[in-house]
C-alpha cells in the first residue's frame, strides 16, 4: 500500500474535491441490486460535509470549512493531520476513484 505524506494527501484531496463537487455533491443515487432472487434498492446521497469523512484526515476546521478550503485550493498542509492507523492511507488511495463510473452500470 502506498504511503502518502501531507503534500501528496493535499494534492489528492484538492483534485478529488473538484470531481466530488461536479459529479456527487448534493446528488442522490438509487442503487438496485440482486440478493438471491430478490431485487433490492438502497439510496445513497452525497453532501459537502461528507467529503471530510471520506478523506479520513483530522482537522480543526468544520466539515464544510474543510470542503470549501479544498474546493478553493486554500487548504494547506497545516490544516490537517494524518494518523498512523492506516485508514487515511486506505481512503486516500481510493478517493480519486470515488466520482468515477457512478452511472451507466448494467446488470
DOMIZA-685660 format. One record per atom (N, C-alpha, C): residue number from 1; residue in one letter; z negated, x, y negated. Coordinates in nm, 4 decimals, always signed. Example, Ala and Ser with C-alpha at 12.3 -4.5 7.8 and 13.67 -1.06 7.14 Angstrom:
BEGIN
   num   residuo         pz         px         py
     1         a    -0.7800    +1.3190    +0.5690
     1         a    -0.7800    +1.2300    +0.4500
     1         a    -0.7800    +1.3200    +0.3300
     2         s    -0.7080    +1.2850    +0.2250
     2         s    -0.7140    +1.3670    +0.1060
     2         s    -0.7870    +1.2900    -0.0030
END
This chain:
BEGIN
   num   residuo         pz         px         py
     1         x    +0.0000    +0.0843    +0.1182
     1         x    +0.0000    +0.0000    +0.0000
     1         x    +0.0000    +0.0884    -0.1239
     2         x    +0.0790    +0.0488    -0.2207
     2         x    +0.0873    +0.1230    -0.3469
     2         x    -0.0460    +0.1155    -0.4203
     3         x    -0.0766    +0.2203    -0.4935
     3         x    -0.1989    +0.2250    -0.5745
     3         x    -0.1563    +0.2273    -0.7204
     4         x    -0.1853    +0.1198    -0.7920
     4         x    -0.1428    +0.1075    -0.9307
     4         x    -0.2532    +0.1521    -1.0253
     5         x    -0.2181    +0.2379    -1.1204
     5         x    -0.3124    +0.2724    -1.2259
     5         x    -0.2966    +0.1695    -1.3379
     6         x    -0.3759    +0.1836    -1.4439
     6         x    -0.3734    +0.0842    -1.5514
     6         x    -0.2385    +0.0792    -1.6230
     7         x    -0.1745    +0.1930    -1.6375
     7         x    -0.0440    +0.1962    -1.7046
     7         x    +0.0594    +0.1174    -1.6237
     8         x    +0.0623    +0.1395    -1.4929
     8         x    +0.1562    +0.0676    -1.4062
     8         x    +0.1212    -0.0808    -1.4001
     9         x    -0.0087    -0.1115    -1.3937
     9         x    -0.0526    -0.2510    -1.3896
     9         x    -0.0101    -0.3243    -1.5162
    10         x    -0.0263    -0.2592    -1.6295
    10         x    +0.0119    -0.3190    -1.7575
    10         x    +0.1606    -0.3523    -1.7597
    11         x    +0.2418    -0.2611    -1.7131
    11         x    +0.3866    -0.2833    -1.7096
    11         x    +0.4214    -0.4014    -1.6185
    12         x    +0.3608    -0.4062    -1.5022
    12         x    +0.3862    -0.5151    -1.4072
    12         x    +0.3471    -0.6496    -1.4678
    13         x    +0.2284    -0.6555    -1.5286
    13         x    +0.1797    -0.7821    -1.5839
    13         x    +0.2656    -0.8305    -1.7003
    14         x    +0.3066    -0.7400    -1.7865
    14         x    +0.3873    -0.7795    -1.9025
    14         x    +0.5265    -0.8260    -1.8595
    15         x    +0.5829    -0.7633    -1.7582
    15         x    +0.7128    -0.8084    -1.7077
    15         x    +0.6998    -0.9413    -1.6336
    16         x    +0.5931    -0.9552    -1.5546
    16         x    +0.5742    -1.0768    -1.4749
    16         x    +0.5449    -1.1988    -1.5616
    17         x    +0.4708    -1.1802    -1.6716
    17         x    +0.4343    -1.2952    -1.7545
    17         x    +0.5575    -1.3599    -1.8174
    18         x    +0.6601    -1.2826    -1.8432
    18         x    +0.7831    -1.3387    -1.9012
    18         x    +0.8508    -1.4333    -1.8024
    19         x    +0.8567    -1.3931    -1.6766
    19         x    +0.9140    -1.4789    -1.5729
    19         x    +0.8254    -1.6006    -1.5482
    20         x    +0.6944    -1.5776    -1.5503
    20         x    +0.5986    -1.6868    -1.5321
    20         x    +0.6172    -1.7919    -1.6411
    21         x    +0.6283    -1.7465    -1.7655
    21         x    +0.6462    -1.8383    -1.8790
    21         x    +0.7758    -1.9180    -1.8651
    22         x    +0.8814    -1.8501    -1.8268
    22         x    +1.0125    -1.9144    -1.8179
    22         x    +1.0248    -2.0095    -1.6991
    23         x    +0.9723    -1.9696    -1.5844
    23         x    +1.0011    -2.0439    -1.4621
    23         x    +0.8849    -2.1239    -1.4045
    24         x    +0.7607    -2.0917    -1.4435
    24         x    +0.6472    -2.1574    -1.3794
    24         x    +0.5517    -2.2290    -1.4739
    25         x    +0.5246    -2.1729    -1.5899
    25         x    +0.4208    -2.2276    -1.6768
    25         x    +0.4485    -2.3734    -1.7135
    26         x    +0.3442    -2.4548    -1.7026
    26         x    +0.3500    -2.5985    -1.7322
    26         x    +0.4471    -2.6741    -1.6422
    27         x    +0.4686    -2.6221    -1.5232
    27         x    +0.5566    -2.6903    -1.4275
    27         x    +0.4773    -2.7235    -1.3015
    28         x    +0.5258    -2.8251    -1.2316
    28         x    +0.4687    -2.8617    -1.1031
    28         x    +0.5802    -2.8631    -0.9999
    29         x    +0.5455    -2.8223    -0.8807
    29         x    +0.6424    -2.8180    -0.7714
    29         x    +0.5875    -2.8974    -0.6542
    30         x    +0.6728    -2.9791    -0.5975
    30         x    +0.6376    -3.0538    -0.4782
    30         x    +0.6905    -2.9755    -0.3588
    31         x    +0.6000    -2.9347    -0.2740
    31         x    +0.6383    -2.8599    -0.1539
    31         x    +0.6312    -2.9560    -0.0360
    32         x    +0.7404    -2.9664    +0.0339
    32         x    +0.7496    -3.0535    +0.1507
    32         x    +0.7616    -2.9637    +0.2727
    33         x    +0.6764    -2.9897    +0.3708
    33         x    +0.6793    -2.9051    +0.4901
    33         x    +0.6507    -2.9885    +0.6145
    34         x    +0.6810    -2.9294    +0.7270
    34         x    +0.6619    -2.9963    +0.8542
    34         x    +0.5452    -2.9301    +0.9271
    35         x    +0.4594    -3.0139    +0.9816
    35         x    +0.3491    -2.9661    +1.0642
    35         x    +0.3559    -3.0445    +1.1944
    36         x    +0.4092    -2.9789    +1.2966
    36         x    +0.4365    -3.0512    +1.4202
    36         x    +0.5460    -3.1531    +1.3951
    37         x    +0.5167    -3.2806    +1.4234
    37         x    +0.6139    -3.3872    +1.3986
    37         x    +0.5912    -3.4554    +1.2641
    38         x    +0.4860    -3.4166    +1.1953
    38         x    +0.4526    -3.4795    +1.0671
    38         x    +0.5185    -3.4064    +0.9505
    39         x    +0.5598    -3.4839    +0.8521
    39         x    +0.6099    -3.4298    +0.7259
    39         x    +0.4949    -3.4404    +0.6257
    40         x    +0.4618    -3.3296    +0.5625
    40         x    +0.3505    -3.3271    +0.4675
    40         x    +0.3983    -3.2726    +0.3337
    41         x    +0.3188    -3.3004    +0.2314
    41         x    +0.3526    -3.2518    +0.0974
    41         x    +0.2289    -3.1936    +0.0301
    42         x    +0.2548    -3.1041    -0.0622
    42         x    +0.1495    -3.0512    -0.1489
    42         x    +0.2124    -3.0283    -0.2862
    43         x    +0.1393    -3.0648    -0.3891
    43         x    +0.1857    -3.0477    -0.5261
    43         x    +0.1176    -2.9232    -0.5832
    44         x    +0.1962    -2.8300    -0.6352
    44         x    +0.1431    -2.7053    -0.6900
    44         x    +0.1787    -2.6990    -0.8379
    45         x    +0.0777    -2.6799    -0.9222
    45         x    +0.1004    -2.6717    -1.0662
    45         x    +0.0609    -2.5355    -1.1206
    46         x    +0.1267    -2.4949    -1.2276
    46         x    +0.1015    -2.3652    -1.2904
    46         x    +0.0684    -2.3854    -1.4376
    47         x    -0.0374    -2.3202    -1.4835
    47         x    -0.0771    -2.3260    -1.6237
    47         x    -0.0983    -2.1843    -1.6754
    48         x    -0.0962    -2.1705    -1.8075
    48         x    -0.1122    -2.0375    -1.8655
    48         x    -0.2430    -1.9719    -1.8236
    49         x    -0.3490    -2.0508    -1.8111
    49         x    -0.4783    -1.9925    -1.7772
    49         x    -0.4873    -1.9472    -1.6311
    50         x    -0.3905    -1.9826    -1.5478
    50         x    -0.3890    -1.9368    -1.4087
    50         x    -0.3373    -1.7942    -1.3944
    51         x    -0.2638    -1.7466    -1.4927
    51         x    -0.1996    -1.6155    -1.4811
    51         x    -0.3013    -1.5027    -1.4644
    52         x    -0.4097    -1.5058    -1.5381
    52         x    -0.5124    -1.4015    -1.5265
    52         x    -0.5626    -1.3919    -1.3830
    53         x    -0.5925    -1.5050    -1.3221
    53         x    -0.6399    -1.5054    -1.1834
    53         x    -0.5373    -1.4407    -1.0896
    54         x    -0.4110    -1.4667    -1.1147
    54         x    -0.3061    -1.4127    -1.0280
    54         x    -0.2927    -1.2610    -1.0388
    55         x    -0.3391    -1.2036    -1.1490
    55         x    -0.3338    -1.0577    -1.1637
    55         x    -0.4505    -0.9903    -1.0932
    56         x    -0.5646    -1.0577    -1.0888
    56         x    -0.6836    -1.0017    -1.0265
    56         x    -0.7645    -0.9083    -1.1148
    57         x    -0.7151    -0.8753    -1.2330
    57         x    -0.7867    -0.7809    -1.3195
    57         x    -0.9066    -0.8489    -1.3852
    58         x    -0.9993    -0.7686    -1.4330
    58         x    -1.1170    -0.8169    -1.5054
    58         x    -1.0971    -0.7886    -1.6535
    59         x    -1.1378    -0.8831    -1.7375
    59         x    -1.1221    -0.8669    -1.8815
    59         x    -1.2280    -0.9473    -1.9552
    60         x    -1.2533    -0.9080    -2.0781
    60         x    -1.3434    -0.9856    -2.1641
    60         x    -1.2669    -1.0928    -2.2409
    61         x    -1.1359    -1.0875    -2.2360
    61         x    -1.0531    -1.1894    -2.3008
    61         x    -1.0609    -1.3194    -2.2212
    62         x    -1.0444    -1.4306    -2.2890
    62         x    -1.0336    -1.5568    -2.2156
    62         x    -0.9003    -1.5552    -2.1406
    63         x    -0.8858    -1.6443    -2.0450
    63         x    -0.7610    -1.6503    -1.9683
    63         x    -0.6416    -1.6762    -2.0597
    64         x    -0.6595    -1.7625    -2.1589
    64         x    -0.5485    -1.7926    -2.2497
    64         x    -0.5208    -1.6773    -2.3460
    65         x    -0.6259    -1.6090    -2.3924
    65         x    -0.6053    -1.4914    -2.4778
    65         x    -0.5303    -1.3828    -2.4005
    66         x    -0.5678    -1.3652    -2.2753
    66         x    -0.5026    -1.2664    -2.1892
    66         x    -0.3545    -1.2999    -2.1732
    67         x    -0.3254    -1.4272    -2.1482
    67         x    -0.1876    -1.4722    -2.1290
    67         x    -0.1037    -1.4454    -2.2532
    68         x    -0.1554    -1.4837    -2.3687
    68         x    -0.0825    -1.4646    -2.4947
    68         x    -0.0635    -1.3157    -2.5232
    69         x    -0.1672    -1.2354    -2.4989
    69         x    -0.1561    -1.0906    -2.5217
    69         x    -0.0479    -1.0300    -2.4326
    70         x    -0.0412    -1.0733    -2.3078
    70         x    +0.0649    -1.0256    -2.2176
    70         x    +0.2012    -1.0717    -2.2681
    71         x    +0.2108    -1.1983    -2.3005
    71         x    +0.3378    -1.2573    -2.3423
    71         x    +0.3918    -1.1916    -2.4689
    72         x    +0.3028    -1.1549    -2.5588
    72         x    +0.3437    -1.0915    -2.6844
    72         x    +0.3450    -0.9388    -2.6749
    73         x    +0.3274    -0.8871    -2.5539
    73         x    +0.3230    -0.7418    -2.5278
    73         x    +0.2173    -0.6719    -2.6131
    74         x    +0.1052    -0.7391    -2.6350
    74         x    -0.0041    -0.6825    -2.7140
    74         x    -0.1228    -0.6405    -2.6284
    75         x    -0.1171    -0.6664    -2.4999
    75         x    -0.2246    -0.6248    -2.4107
    75         x    -0.2217    -0.4733    -2.3980
    76         x    -0.3390    -0.4115    -2.3987
    76         x    -0.3452    -0.2661    -2.3830
    76         x    -0.4279    -0.2319    -2.2595
    77         x    -0.4233    -0.1074    -2.2203
    77         x    -0.5000    -0.0599    -2.1050
    77         x    -0.6501    -0.0744    -2.1271
    78         x    -0.6935    -0.0867    -2.2504
    78         x    -0.8357    -0.1011    -2.2826
    78         x    -0.8838    -0.2448    -2.2700
    79         x    -0.7914    -0.3380    -2.2519
    79         x    -0.8256    -0.4801    -2.2462
    79         x    -0.8606    -0.5299    -2.1065
    80         x    -0.8450    -0.4482    -2.0049
    80         x    -0.8720    -0.4939    -1.8686
    80         x    -0.9206    -0.3794    -1.7806
    81         x    -0.9799    -0.4166    -1.6680
    81         x    -1.0286    -0.3204    -1.5689
    81         x    -0.9700    -0.3555    -1.4325
    82         x    -0.9524    -0.2543    -1.3523
    82         x    -0.9066    -0.2715    -1.2144
    82         x    -1.0220    -0.2323    -1.1236
    83         x    -1.0663    -0.3248    -1.0380
    83         x    -1.1774    -0.2910    -0.9484
    83         x    -1.1276    -0.2079    -0.8302
    84         x    -1.2195    -0.1583    -0.7527
    84         x    -1.1851    -0.0711    -0.6398
    84         x    -1.1783    -0.1452    -0.5067
    85         x    -1.1866    -0.2767    -0.5089
    85         x    -1.1911    -0.3533    -0.3846
    85         x    -1.0548    -0.3741    -0.3202
    86         x    -0.9483    -0.3511    -0.3934
    86         x    -0.8147    -0.3623    -0.3357
    86         x    -0.7426    -0.4927    -0.3622
    87         x    -0.8148    -0.5969    -0.4018
    87         x    -0.7495    -0.7258    -0.4276
    87         x    -0.6516    -0.7161    -0.5443
    88         x    -0.6891    -0.6430    -0.6488
    88         x    -0.5998    -0.6270    -0.7640
    88         x    -0.4716    -0.5586    -0.7195
    89         x    -0.4848    -0.4552    -0.6389
    89         x    -0.3680    -0.3820    -0.5905
    89         x    -0.2750    -0.4750    -0.5118
    90         x    -0.3329    -0.5586    -0.4272
    90         x    -0.2525    -0.6530    -0.3490
    90         x    -0.1825    -0.7540    -0.4392
    91         x    -0.2549    -0.8057    -0.5370
    91         x    -0.1964    -0.9051    -0.6273
    91         x    -0.0863    -0.8439    -0.7134
    92         x    -0.1088    -0.7225    -0.7626
    92         x    -0.0073    -0.6567    -0.8451
    92         x    +0.1199    -0.6282    -0.7656
    93         x    +0.1040    -0.6036    -0.6369
    93         x    +0.2189    -0.5740    -0.5523
    93         x    +0.3123    -0.6955    -0.5399
    94         x    +0.2565    -0.8161    -0.5364
    94         x    +0.3387    -0.9364    -0.5189
    94         x    +0.3666    -1.0115    -0.6491
    95         x    +0.2948    -0.9790    -0.7552
    95         x    +0.3110    -1.0502    -0.8825
    95         x    +0.4554    -1.0547    -0.9327
    96         x    +0.5327    -0.9466    -0.9211
    96         x    +0.6718    -0.9523    -0.9690
    96         x    +0.7590    -1.0536    -0.8941
    97         x    +0.7172    -1.0951    -0.7760
    97         x    +0.7968    -1.1869    -0.6946
    97         x    +0.7532    -1.3324    -0.7091
    98         x    +0.6469    -1.3560    -0.7829
    98         x    +0.5894    -1.4896    -0.7930
    98         x    +0.6880    -1.5939    -0.8437
    99         x    +0.7632    -1.5617    -0.9454
    99         x    +0.8535    -1.6597    -1.0073
    99         x    +0.9936    -1.6584    -0.9474
   100         x    +1.0159    -1.5788    -0.8464
   100         x    +1.1490    -1.5724    -0.7854
   100         x    +1.1603    -1.6736    -0.6718
   101         x    +1.2792    -1.7262    -0.6546
   101         x    +1.3106    -1.8162    -0.5427
   101         x    +1.2173    -1.9360    -0.5339
   102         x    +1.1849    -1.9958    -0.6477
   102         x    +1.0943    -2.1089    -0.6442
   102         x    +1.1654    -2.2411    -0.6175
   103         x    +1.2972    -2.2398    -0.6105
   103         x    +1.3682    -2.3647    -0.5834
   103         x    +1.4855    -2.3379    -0.4910
   104         x    +1.5393    -2.4434    -0.4394
   104         x    +1.6580    -2.4309    -0.3566
   104         x    +1.6301    -2.3990    -0.2110
   105         x    +1.5060    -2.4079    -0.1697
   105         x    +1.4748    -2.3811    -0.0299
   105         x    +1.5269    -2.4952    +0.0565
   106         x    +1.5588    -2.4642    +0.1787
   106         x    +1.6112    -2.5651    +0.2704
   106         x    +1.5272    -2.5664    +0.3983
   107         x    +1.5237    -2.6842    +0.4574
   107         x    +1.4516    -2.6985    +0.5851
   107         x    +1.5509    -2.6852    +0.6983
END
